[in-house]
Every structure is written in structure tokens, then in C-alpha cells.
Amino acid sequence: MPESDLDALLKLSDEIDGVRKVRVYGRIGQMALEYDEPRRDAVLAAVGALDAQAIADAKTGYVMQLEPRKHKLVMDLATLIGAHYARRWFLPTPLRAVFVVAGYMAFLRAALRELAQPRLTVPVLDASAIGISFVKRDVDTAGQTMFLLNVGELLEDYTRAMSENELINSLLDVPDKAQKVVGDTEVSVAATELEPGDLVAVRTGMSVCIDGVVEQGSAMVNQATLTGEPLAVERSVGDDVFAGTVVEDGSILVRVRANTAQTKLRSIVSLVQTADSLKSEGQSHMEDLANKIVPWNFLLAGLVALTTRSLIKTSAALMVDYSCALKLTGSVAVMTAMSDAAKMGVMVKGAKYFESFAKADTIVFDKTGTLTEAQPRLACVLTTDGWSKDEVLRLSACLEEHFPHPVARAVVNAARERGLEHRERHAAVEYIVAHGIASSIEGRRAIIGSAHFVFEDEGAQLESDIKERIESQMQGLSPLYLAVDGTVVGVLGIEDPLKPGVCEAIADLHALGVKHVVMLTGDSERTAERIAREAGVDEFKAELLPEDKYAYVERIKGEGCHVAMVGDGVNDSPALGLADVGLAMGGGSDIAKEVADIILTDTDLAAIVRLRRMSQGLIDRLTSSYSKVMLTNSALLALGITGAITPQMSSLLHNGSTIAYSLSNAKAYLH
């Protein structure tokens, strides 16, 4: 059975309800499953339904091998070891020499490719060490050296593949949501449930989670994740749109074209590949040192050759390199951290963001949906100018239903709970970020938003005594003012309770080295003061526009603070992008997630505390790996040069320690 079929079979079997563990033995055509005993019949029926068509369908969703199997590693090792000792024990010396020289050609070609760059790297070291054995006319030593190098490479590749695929599988489990259009309504569904032909609505601030064709509407789409082009491009009827892009402005209906699992995997593999270029300072330092130290290996070998006149000791100086160990242990540590983060619902776009978050001494929080509940509630509706409460709520919901902000959802949910229908009677809706919403209904201008937007920007009128009465009744609530043709007709009081565990999370962040915790909000001073007091933040700023949040982050960065910004809305995006590291909370706008460096699918602040601990753990692990690799390999070099151990033993211990340290770095960060 082909490798791709094995991967598909393994994945399908593992997804069967009740199955605990799956092993597929492709060479003998068998499979072993561990399952919950009460579900035995259901499991057997599901396995029996896995026919060739199911395998073919599953294969279309994966573009790479997702599961490096241990039994395959064992078989490859057995083949390598068996072939080596069979040649050594049963072939005459001349024939054995032919096989060794043939095997050396692969090492020689790799070395020549590197020298053609030109650069001195590990393949050049390996080829030189083996070549010295040929100079000594010691074919057996050359063969044994190549054997040990091949075993080490096989184990290192398996360790790296396990870490990378663990990361990819973890990211595959992070859910994406889509607004599926069913008849005249929209339903929020998991993106993986979409099928070719389905219709999906995508609006300002939302991401495109599938590949498809625009069937209705027009929008400016940011495709930077695919093309690298920072400017949004217009997409209208008949144009293609792709998963991983974000609608910056406009609204479109997209007809799903491709398999959703395949497009998600493509974007995740792209993320993993991109993350490799976003290394932390510590990881980059290790890899830079690894590259720079190879020429010094050659210099050391030359000095050993000149001073000892011993080819064996010279070979020993070439057999141990720092490069593989430094690179492999660092990359495994980072991929394990990204995988562990994904398992707890955190997607980190590169290792350097772990380091930035570990170093952050100031954390800036948005309020709504971040420190407060992601689902604010409508607490009260006040009316003026003869309007009823139902009329105010119905029109407010009609305007707010198009936008993914938590406050908008609170208004729409309240109208639905009260059975108020709010069919669209208005013209195109204009969304003014962090201010409010404006539209026209039956020829009259309708606006809803903050006091700043309604009274100062739009010039709406409200008698001073009524305004004072409303403000007194809105104590501790966030007011949304609704005005029609310049007259305020109602006010909605939004209750935004503090999330459970916020105080504990902020205290934990302080204990983990965060010196200053700040809350920024566009909400009123009174509401902000109450939330800040309950949460235990060190400082708060209220009634801010997006540019004010940006200016605040810019100012404290200029003062030398290392800033992490946590937000969830379109209005947080500028500050998220400016901060040293930006974190987007789950349930927030997709454009905030696009700008952010770290995405939290959960809305619980405890995830941020765990991420802080994990980030600090990664930095400690990288530092520890660097020290261990340098100490171990320096000791092996000294032992080899002095003749205390043979070059073959140096190679064995070098590869063994590299694998041991890599496996140690593959352990979970948080238990």
C-alpha cells in the first residue's frame, strides 16, 4: 500500500468515535486498533466502511505525510543495520570496498554542492572525515563511519518529522468558523463542515476560510498571507478568493469551490513554513553560531594534523560538529512549544513571538471581549421622542446585525430573545470603526454608536435634562445612542461583566515578571473605572479611538517598554500591529487575528498566563540546549583529539547526544 494510502487510512481510523489508538502495518497489510469495549460493534462497522473510495477522498485533504510511523523507522533501521553487517560479515574485502566507495558518492556529492556555493558546512565535514579513512586505506573504518552517520541522520529526520507533524496535527484541530448562507438566513458553522457548492457570507473584518468564487457583492481583500502584497485588492462577482485572506472593507457572498480540509492544511503548512523564518533571537543565535563554527572545525582539524601527524586524531576532529545539534535541538524545542500552544488553543505565528511575550514587561488589554465577557448583555433600553422600547431595539438590531463586534451581538441577541423581527429596511450600512454605524431608512438618516459619535461627530440633539437622567440611569453600563435625523430616540445600556478569573490572571502575570498592566477602552470613564478597579489593572485610559490606542502604545514603546497588546476588535488592529507582540482573543474580528502575532481561540485569560509560562520555558530550554551541546561536543572533540576515544565512538556519542537532547526538548512544556 502506498505511503499516502497508509496516512489516509491511519487518519480515518483515528477519527472513528471510540478508537483510542491505531497502528497500521503496511508491509504485512494489517492494522491494530485499541477501542472502548462498549463501542466495539460501532467501531467494527466504521472500519468495515473504510473502502477504497473513502481512502481516495481522504487523500485529497492532505498534501503531505502526516504521521511518521515508528514501525517504519524500525524497519528502516533494521534494513540499514542488516545491510551494513551483511556486507561486513559475508562479502570479500574487494567487493566490500566497492560498496563502501559507492556509498561514499552520496556524501561526496553533498559536499561538492556545498563547496560550489561556496561554503563550509556539515556535509563537507562528513565527507572530509570519511575521506581521511580512504587516505589511510581503511575501507572498514570508512564504511563504519558512513553507517553511523546514516543512522544518526535517520533518527534526526524522524525526530524532526515527529515534532513538525505533531505541530501540524495540533493546528488542524484549531477550529475555523464560517457564516453559511441557508436560504434567507445565515448559520455559523465549522469551516470543515462546508462542502463545494455551499454559499458563505464574508464581511468587513472577517477572514475568508475557503477557496471560492465571489457570487455577489464587492470587497477589498487583503491577500498578504498568500502574495506578500500589503495593499488590499478589489474582488467582485466572478473573481476568485482564497482561504487565509481577509476582507478589509465590503461584503461578499462566496461559493465554495475546493475541499475545506485541503485549503486549511495548505494554510497551516504555509504557517509552519513561515514560522521557520520567524525565529527567536536565541534560536537565531544558535543557528548562526552553528553555521559559523564549521570553518573553525576545519581549522582545528588542520592544527591537529600539523601537531600530531595522526590521521585518526584529525578524523576525530572532523567527526564532531556543533551545527546539527544546535539546529535540531533548537527547532524541536520551538516546534514542541508551538504544538503545545496549539493544543491549548493558542496559535503562535513564529518563535520570535514566544520570546517577545516572555520579555514583555507591559501588557496592554482592550476591555470589551478581552477583560470583560465576550458576550455582553443588553441590560436596559431607554426611550425618548415618543419611540417604544421595542421600536428602538428592533432598529438597533437591524443596524448592528452586520458586524461581528461583541456589543453588536448583544443587541442582536436581545432582539431575537424578545421575538422582534428586524428585516432590512435600510440602505447600505456604513461602519465607522470605533465610532458607530450609519445608514438611511426610508429616506431618514439613522445612526447608532457612542456619545462621542452621536453628539460630537454627527451633531445629534438631546435635551440636557434628559441626557443627565440617562447618564445617571446608565451608571456602570456602556450606553449606545440611537438617533434618527439628528434626534436621539433611544439609548441601549450594555452590561459588560468582568470575566471569571481575570483578577487571578492579572495577579499571575505580575508574579511572572509583568511590571505594568494597562486597560485601554473606547468606553465611558465611569464604566472603565469600575472594570479597572475590579480587574486590578495598574492603569486605564477611557474614551479612546483606535488612533489613541495606537498613540499610547507608540508612546510607551518610545519610553523603553517591551509591550504586549491583547485585543479582539477591528479598532484594536492598529495597536496590535504596533506592539512588540500582538495577541488576538478568540471570538474577535478576523482582521485583528490577521494582524496579531498570536491568536487565542479561547477567551479565558488563563491561556495568556499559560502562554507566558510556556514562552519563558522555551527561552530557558533554548539556553539550556545551547550550553549542553557546546559542553558535550567540546568534550567529545577533546577526547577524540587526545586519542581517548576513536572517531567512530565520537560519531556515535555525538549523534546519540544530539538525539537525546532533541527528545528532551520534545517533552511537553506544561503538564
C-alpha positions in Angstrom: 0.0 0.0 0.0 1.4 3.5 -0.9 2.5 5.8 1.9 -0.2 8.3 1.1 -2.9 5.5 1.5 -1.4 4.5 4.8 -1.6 8.1 6.1 -5.2 8.4 4.9 -6.2 5.1 6.5 -4.5 6.0 9.7 -6.2 9.4 9.9 -9.7 8.0 9.1 -9.3 5.2 11.6 -8.2 7.6 14.3 -11.2 9.8 13.8 -13.7 6.9 14.5 -15.6 7.5 17.7 -14.4 5.2 20.4 -11.0 4.4 18.9 -8.1 5.2 21.3 -5.1 4.2 19.3 -4.3 3.0 15.7 -1.3 1.1 14.3 -1.1 0.4 10.5 1.4 -2.2 9.3 1.6 -1.5 5.6 4.2 -4.2 4.8 2.0 -7.0 6.0 -1.3 -5.4 5.2 -2.7 -5.4 8.8 -4.0 -2.8 11.2 -4.4 -2.9 15.0 -6.9 -0.7 16.9 -7.4 0.0 20.6 -11.0 0.9 21.3 -13.6 1.4 24.1 -15.2 -2.0 24.7 -18.8 -0.8 24.8 -18.4 0.7 21.3 -16.9 -2.5 19.7 -19.7 -3.1 17.2 -19.8 0.5 16.1 -16.0 0.6 15.7 -16.0 -2.6 13.6 -18.8 -1.2 11.4 -17.0 2.0 10.9 -13.8 0.2 10.0 -15.6 -2.0 7.6 -17.0 1.1 5.8 -13.5 2.3 5.0 -13.3 1.3 1.4 -11.0 2.5 -1.5 -13.3 5.5 -2.2 -13.1 6.7 1.4 -9.3 6.4 1.2 -9.2 8.3 -2.0 -11.5 11.1 -0.6 -9.3 11.4 2.5 -6.1 11.7 0.4 -7.5 14.8 -1.3 -7.4 16.5 2.0 -3.7 16.0 2.7 -0.8 17.1 0.7 2.0 15.6 2.8 2.7 12.7 5.1 1.0 13.5 8.4 2.2 10.6 10.5 5.9 9.4 10.6 5.3 5.9 11.9 7.6 4.2 14.5 7.4 0.8 12.8 8.6 2.4 9.6 11.6 3.8 11.5 12.3 0.4 13.0 12.1 -1.2 9.5 14.4 1.4 8.0 16.9 1.0 10.8 16.8 -2.8 10.5 17.4 -2.6 6.8 20.3 -0.2 7.3 21.9 -2.2 10.1 21.3 -5.6 8.4 22.8 -4.4 5.1 25.8 -3.0 6.8 26.7 -6.1 8.8 25.8 -8.5 6.0 28.3 -6.8 3.8 30.9 -6.7 6.5 30.5 -10.4 7.5 29.8 -12.1 4.2 31.4 -10.1 1.4 35.1 -10.4 0.5 37.2 -7.3 1.1 37.5 -6.2 -2.6 33.7 -6.4 -3.1 33.0 -4.8 0.2 35.3 -1.9 -0.8 33.2 -1.4 -3.9 30.1 -1.0 -1.9 31.8 1.5 0.5 33.1 3.6 -2.3 29.6 3.6 -3.9 28.1 4.7 -0.6 30.7 7.5 -0.3 29.5 9.0 -3.6 26.3 10.4 -1.9 28.4 12.1 0.8 30.9 13.4 -1.8 28.1 14.9 -4.0 26.5 16.7 -1.0 29.9 18.1 0.0 30.6 19.3 -3.6 27.2 21.0 -3.8 28.1 23.0 -0.6 31.6 23.9 -1.8 30.1 25.1 -5.1 28.1 27.8 -3.1 30.9 28.3 -1.8 30.5 27.4 1.9 31.9 25.1 4.5 29.1 23.2 6.2 28.5 19.9 7.9 28.3 17.8 4.7 31.8 19.0 3.9 33.0 17.9 7.4 31.4 14.5 7.0 32.9 13.9 3.5 36.3 15.0 4.8 36.2 12.7 7.8 35.3 9.7 5.6 37.9 10.7 3.0 40.6 10.5 5.6 39.8 6.8 6.1 40.2 6.2 2.4 43.6 8.1 2.5 44.6 5.6 5.3 43.3 2.8 3.1 41.0 1.8 5.9 37.8 0.9 4.0 36.2 -0.8 7.0 36.5 2.4 9.1 35.1 4.5 6.2 32.1 2.1 5.9 31.5 2.2 9.7 31.7 6.0 9.8 29.1 6.3 7.0 26.9 3.7 8.7 26.9 5.7 11.9 26.3 9.0 10.1 23.3 7.4 8.2 21.8 6.0 11.4 22.2 9.4 13.1 20.6 11.2 10.1 17.7 8.7 10.0 17.0 9.3 13.7 17.4 13.0 13.5 15.0 13.2 10.5 12.4 11.1 12.4 12.7 13.3 15.5 12.2 16.5 13.4 9.3 14.9 11.4 7.6 13.9 14.6 7.8 17.4 16.0 6.7 19.1 12.8 3.8 16.7 12.2 2.7 17.0 15.8 2.6 20.7 15.3 0.6 20.5 12.1 -1.9 18.0 13.5 -2.4 20.2 16.6 -3.1 23.3 14.4 -5.5 21.2 12.3 -7.6 20.8 15.5 -7.9 24.6 15.9 -11.5 25.4 14.7 -12.4 27.9 12.0 -15.9 29.3 11.7 -17.9 30.4 8.7 -21.2 32.2 8.0 -23.0 29.7 5.8 -26.0 31.1 3.9 -29.0 28.8 4.1 -32.0 30.2 2.3 -32.6 33.7 3.7 -30.7 33.1 6.9 -27.1 32.7 8.0 -25.8 29.9 10.2 -22.4 29.9 12.0 -20.7 26.5 11.2 -17.3 24.9 11.4 -15.4 25.6 8.2 -14.6 21.9 7.9 -18.3 21.2 7.5 -18.5 23.2 4.3 -18.7 21.4 1.0 -18.1 22.5 -2.6 -21.2 24.5 -3.7 -22.1 26.0 -0.3 -22.5 29.7 -0.1 -20.6 31.7 2.6 -21.0 35.3 3.7 -17.9 37.3 4.4 -18.0 41.0 5.6 -15.6 43.7 6.8 -13.1 42.4 9.3 -13.9 38.7 8.6 -11.5 36.2 7.1 -12.1 34.0 4.0 -11.8 30.4 5.3 -12.3 28.7 2.0 -11.2 28.8 -1.7 -14.1 30.0 -3.8 -15.7 32.4 -6.3 -17.4 35.7 -5.5 -21.1 35.3 -6.4 -22.5 38.6 -5.0 -21.1 41.9 -3.7 -17.7 43.6 -3.8 -14.9 43.9 -1.2 -11.4 45.0 -0.7 -9.5 41.8 0.2 -6.0 41.7 1.9 -4.1 38.8 0.3 -0.7 39.5 2.1 -0.6 36.0 3.5 -0.6 34.5 0.0 1.1 37.1 -2.2 3.1 39.2 0.3 1.4 42.3 -1.3 0.4 44.6 1.6 -2.3 46.5 -0.2 -5.8 45.1 -0.5 -7.2 44.3 -3.9 -10.8 44.6 -5.1 -12.7 41.3 -5.5 -16.2 41.3 -7.1 -18.6 38.9 -8.9 -16.7 36.2 -10.8 -13.3 36.8 -9.0 -11.5 34.1 -7.1 -10.9 34.4 -3.3 -8.7 32.2 -1.2 -8.5 30.8 2.3 -6.3 32.8 4.6 -7.2 36.2 3.2 -9.1 38.9 5.0 -11.9 41.3 3.9 -10.8 44.8 4.9 -13.9 46.6 3.6 -17.1 45.5 1.9 -19.3 42.4 1.9 -19.3 39.4 -0.5 -21.1 36.0 -0.9 -18.6 33.3 -1.8 -19.4 30.0 -3.5 -17.2 27.3 -2.0 -15.1 25.6 -4.7 -12.4 23.5 -3.0 -12.1 20.8 -0.3 -12.0 22.8 3.0 -9.7 20.3 4.7 -7.1 20.7 1.9 -7.3 24.5 2.0 -6.9 24.6 5.8 -3.9 22.2 5.6 -2.4 24.3 2.9 -2.7 27.5 5.1 -1.3 25.6 8.1 1.7 24.2 6.3 2.3 27.7 5.0 2.1 29.0 8.6 4.7 26.4 9.7 7.0 27.3 6.8 6.6 31.0 7.6 7.2 30.4 11.3 10.6 28.9 10.4 11.6 32.3 9.1 10.4 34.0 12.3 13.0 32.5 14.7 13.6 33.8 18.1 16.7 35.7 18.9 18.0 32.8 20.9 17.2 30.3 18.2 18.8 32.5 15.5 21.9 32.9 17.7 22.2 29.2 18.0 21.8 28.6 14.2 24.2 31.5 13.3 26.8 30.1 15.6 26.2 26.6 14.2 26.9 27.9 10.7 30.0 30.0 11.7 31.6 27.2 13.8 32.1 24.8 10.9 35.2 26.6 9.4 36.7 26.5 12.9 36.2 22.7 12.9 38.4 22.6 9.8 40.9 24.9 11.4 41.1 22.7 14.5 41.5 19.6 12.3 44.3 21.3 10.4 46.1 22.2 13.7 45.6 18.6 14.9 47.1 17.3 11.7 50.1 19.6 11.9 50.8 19.0 15.6 50.1 15.2 15.9 50.7 13.9 12.3 47.8 11.5 13.1 45.1 10.9 10.6 43.0 9.2 13.3 43.1 12.2 15.6 42.5 14.5 12.6 39.5 12.4 11.6 38.2 12.7 15.2 38.3 16.5 15.0 36.1 16.3 11.9 33.6 13.8 13.2 32.1 16.0 15.8 30.3 19.2 14.7 28.1 21.6 16.6 25.9 22.5 13.8 23.4 19.6 13.6 22.9 19.5 17.4 22.4 23.3 17.8 19.9 23.5 14.8 18.0 20.3 15.6 17.6 20.8 19.4 16.5 24.4 18.8 14.0 23.7 16.1 12.5 20.7 18.0 12.1 22.9 21.1 10.3 25.6 19.1 8.0 23.2 17.3 7.1 21.5 20.5 6.2 24.9 22.0 4.0 25.7 19.0 2.4 22.3 19.2 1.7 22.6 22.9 0.4 26.1 22.4 -2.0 24.9 19.7 -3.3 22.1 21.9 -4.3 24.7 24.5 -6.0 26.8 21.8 -3.1 29.3 21.0 -1.7 29.7 17.5 1.8 31.3 17.6 3.0 32.6 14.1 6.7 32.3 14.9 9.3 31.5 17.6 10.3 35.1 18.0 6.8 35.9 19.3 7.3 33.5 22.2 10.5 35.4 23.0 8.8 38.8 22.7 6.0 37.7 25.0 8.4 36.2 27.5 10.3 39.5 27.6 7.2 41.8 27.7 7.2 44.0 30.8 4.0 45.8 29.9 0.7 44.2 28.8 -2.0 46.4 27.4 -5.5 45.0 27.3 -8.6 46.1 25.4 -11.7 45.9 27.6 -14.7 44.6 25.7 -14.4 40.9 25.0 -10.9 40.8 26.5 -11.2 41.6 30.2 -14.9 41.6 30.1 -17.2 38.8 28.9 -17.0 38.0 25.2 -20.9 38.1 25.2 -22.0 41.4 26.7 -25.7 41.6 27.5 -28.4 44.2 27.0 -29.3 45.5 30.4 -31.9 48.1 29.6 -33.5 50.2 26.9 -34.4 53.9 27.5 -36.6 55.8 25.0 -37.1 59.4 24.1 -39.1 61.3 21.5 -42.1 59.0 21.7 -40.5 55.8 20.5 -41.3 52.5 22.2 -38.6 50.2 23.6 -39.4 47.5 21.0 -39.0 50.0 18.1 -35.6 51.2 19.5 -34.3 47.7 19.9 -35.7 46.5 16.6 -34.0 49.3 14.6 -30.8 48.9 16.6 -30.6 45.2 15.9 -31.3 45.9 12.2 -28.3 48.2 12.0 -26.0 46.1 14.2 -26.6 42.6 12.8 -23.9 43.1 10.0 -20.9 43.4 12.3 -19.0 40.8 14.4 -18.3 43.1 17.4 -19.4 41.6 20.8 -21.6 44.7 21.6 -23.4 44.3 18.2 -24.1 40.6 19.1 -25.5 41.7 22.4 -28.1 43.9 20.7 -29.0 41.3 18.0 -29.3 38.5 20.6 -31.6 40.7 22.8 -33.9 41.4 19.9 -34.0 37.7 19.0 -34.8 36.7 22.6 -37.7 39.2 22.6 -39.0 37.8 19.3 -38.5 41.1 17.5 -38.1 40.7 13.7 -35.8 43.2 12.1 -35.9 42.6 8.4 -33.7 45.0 6.5 -35.4 48.2 5.5 -32.3 50.3 5.3 -29.8 51.2 2.6 -26.1 50.3 2.6 -24.7 50.3 6.1 -21.6 52.5 6.8 -19.4 51.2 9.7 -17.2 53.9 11.2 -14.6 52.0 13.2 -14.7 52.6 16.9 -17.4 55.2 16.4 -20.6 53.7 15.3 -22.9 52.7 12.4 -24.7 55.0 10.0 -27.4 54.2 7.4 -30.6 55.6 5.9 -34.0 54.1 6.5 -37.0 55.1 4.4 -35.1 58.3 3.5 -34.1 59.2 7.1 -30.6 59.0 8.4 -30.2 56.5 11.3 -27.1 56.3 13.4 -26.1 54.2 16.4 -22.9 54.4 18.5 -21.0 56.1 21.3 -21.9 59.5 22.8 -18.8 61.0 21.0 -20.0 59.7 17.6 -23.7 60.6 18.0 -23.3 64.0 19.7 -19.9 65.4 18.6 -19.4 63.8 15.1 -23.0 63.6 14.0 -24.3 66.6 15.9 -27.4 64.8 17.2 -29.6 66.7 19.7 -30.9 65.7 23.2 -32.2 67.9 25.9 -29.7 68.4 28.7 -32.1 67.3 31.5 -32.9 64.1 29.6 -29.3 63.5 28.9 -28.4 63.9 32.6 -31.2 61.5 33.6 -30.0 58.9 31.1 -26.4 59.2 32.3 -27.5 58.6 35.9 -29.5 55.6 34.9 -26.6 54.2 32.9 -24.2 54.1 35.9 -21.7 51.3 35.2 -23.3 50.5 31.8 -22.0 51.2 28.3 -24.5 53.4 26.5 -25.3 53.1 22.8 -27.2 56.1 21.5 -29.7 55.6 18.6 -30.6 58.8 16.6 -32.8 59.3 13.6 -32.5 62.5 11.5 -30.3 64.1 14.2 -32.6 63.4 17.2 -31.8 60.8 19.8 -34.7 58.4 20.0 -33.3 55.8 22.5 -30.4 54.6 24.5 -29.3 51.0 25.0 -27.4 50.1 28.2 -24.9 47.3 27.6 -23.9 45.3 30.6 -20.3 44.1 30.3 -19.4 41.9 33.3 -15.8 41.1 34.1 -14.7 37.6 33.0 -14.3 35.0 35.7 -10.6 34.6 36.7 -9.4 38.0 35.4 -8.1 39.2 38.8 -6.2 35.9 39.3 -4.8 36.1 35.8 -3.5 39.6 36.2 -2.0 38.7 39.6 -0.3 35.7 38.0 1.1 37.9 35.2 2.5 40.3 37.7 4.1 37.3 39.5 5.6 36.2 36.2 7.5 39.4 35.7 5.0 41.8 34.1 5.6 45.2 35.7 2.7 47.2 34.3 -0.9 46.1 33.2 -2.9 48.6 31.3 -6.5 48.7 30.1 -7.5 50.8 27.1 -11.1 51.3 26.0 -13.4 53.4 24.0 -16.0 53.1 26.7 -17.0 55.8 29.2 -14.8 56.9 32.1 -17.2 55.6 34.7 -17.5 52.1 33.2 -13.8 51.9 32.6 -13.0 52.9 36.2 -15.3 50.2 37.5 -13.8 47.4 35.3 -10.3 48.6 36.1 -10.9 48.5 39.8 -12.5 45.1 39.7 -9.8 43.6 37.5 -6.8 45.0 39.4 -5.0 46.7 36.5 -2.3 49.3 37.2 -3.6 51.9 34.8 -6.6 52.6 32.5 -7.5 55.0 29.7 -11.1 55.6 28.6 -13.0 57.1 25.7 -10.2 56.2 23.2 -10.3 56.0 19.5 -8.2 53.5 17.6 -5.6 56.2 16.8 -5.5 57.0 20.6 -4.7 53.3 21.4 -2.0 53.3 18.7 -0.5 56.6 20.1 -0.5 55.2 23.7 1.4 52.0 22.6 3.7 54.1 20.5 4.5 56.4 23.5 5.2 53.6 26.0 7.4 51.8 23.4 9.3 55.0 23.0 9.9 55.1 26.8 11.6 51.7 26.5 8.8 49.4 27.5 8.5 46.0 25.8 4.8 45.9 25.0 2.3 43.0 24.5 -1.1 44.2 23.3 -4.2 42.0 23.8 -7.4 42.8 21.9 -10.2 41.4 19.8 -11.8 44.1 17.6 -11.2 45.9 14.3 -10.5 49.0 16.4 -7.6 47.2 18.2 -5.8 46.2 14.9 -3.5 49.3 14.6 -2.2 48.9 18.2 -1.9 45.1 17.8 0.3 45.6 14.8 2.5 48.2 16.5 3.1 46.3 19.8 6.2 44.2 20.2 3.8 41.2 20.2 0.1 41.3 19.5 -2.4 38.8 20.9 -5.9 38.5 19.4 -8.6 36.9 21.6 -11.0 34.2 20.4 -14.3 35.4 19.3 -12.9 38.7 18.0 -12.7 40.0 14.5 -10.7 38.1 11.9 -8.8 41.2 10.8 -7.5 41.5 14.4 -6.4 37.9 14.2 -4.7 38.6 10.9 -2.7 41.5 12.3 -1.9 39.7 15.6 1.2 37.6 16.1 -0.5 35.2 18.5 -4.1 34.0 18.2 -6.0 32.6 21.2 -9.1 30.6 20.3 -10.2 30.7 23.9 -11.4 33.8 25.6 -10.1 32.8 29.1 -7.2 34.9 30.3 -5.7 31.9 32.0 -4.5 30.9 28.5 -2.3 34.1 28.5 -0.8 33.1 31.8 0.0 29.6 30.5 1.5 31.1 27.3 3.7 33.4 29.4 5.0 30.4 31.4 5.5 28.4 28.2 7.3 31.3 26.5 9.7 31.6 29.4 10.1 27.8 29.4 11.1 27.9 25.7 13.7 30.6 26.4 15.1 28.5 29.3 15.1 25.4 27.1 17.0 27.1 24.2 19.6 28.4 26.6 20.0 25.0 28.3 20.3 23.3 24.9 23.0 25.7 23.8 25.0 25.0 27.0 24.6 21.2 26.8 25.5 21.0 23.1 28.6 23.2 23.4 29.8 21.3 26.6 29.1 17.8 25.3 30.6 18.3 21.8 33.6 20.2 23.1 34.3 17.2 25.5 34.0 14.7 22.6 36.4 16.8 20.5 38.9 16.8 23.3 38.6 13.1 23.9 38.9 12.3 20.2 41.9 14.6 19.6 43.7 13.1 22.6 43.0 9.6 21.3 40.9 8.6 24.3 38.1 7.5 22.0 38.0 6.5 18.4 36.5 8.7 15.6 33.7 6.1 15.3 32.9 6.4 19.0 33.0 10.2 18.7 30.4 10.0 15.9 28.2 7.5 17.9 28.3 9.7 21.0 27.8 12.9 19.1 24.7 11.6 17.2 23.4 9.9 20.4 23.6 13.1 22.4 22.0 15.2 19.7 19.0 12.8 19.6 18.8 12.6 23.4 18.8 16.4 23.7 16.2 16.7 20.9 13.9 14.2 22.5 14.3 16.0 25.8 13.2 19.2 24.1 10.2 17.4 22.6 8.7 16.9 26.1 5.6 18.9 26.9 6.2 22.4 28.5 3.1 22.4 30.7 1.8 19.3 32.5 
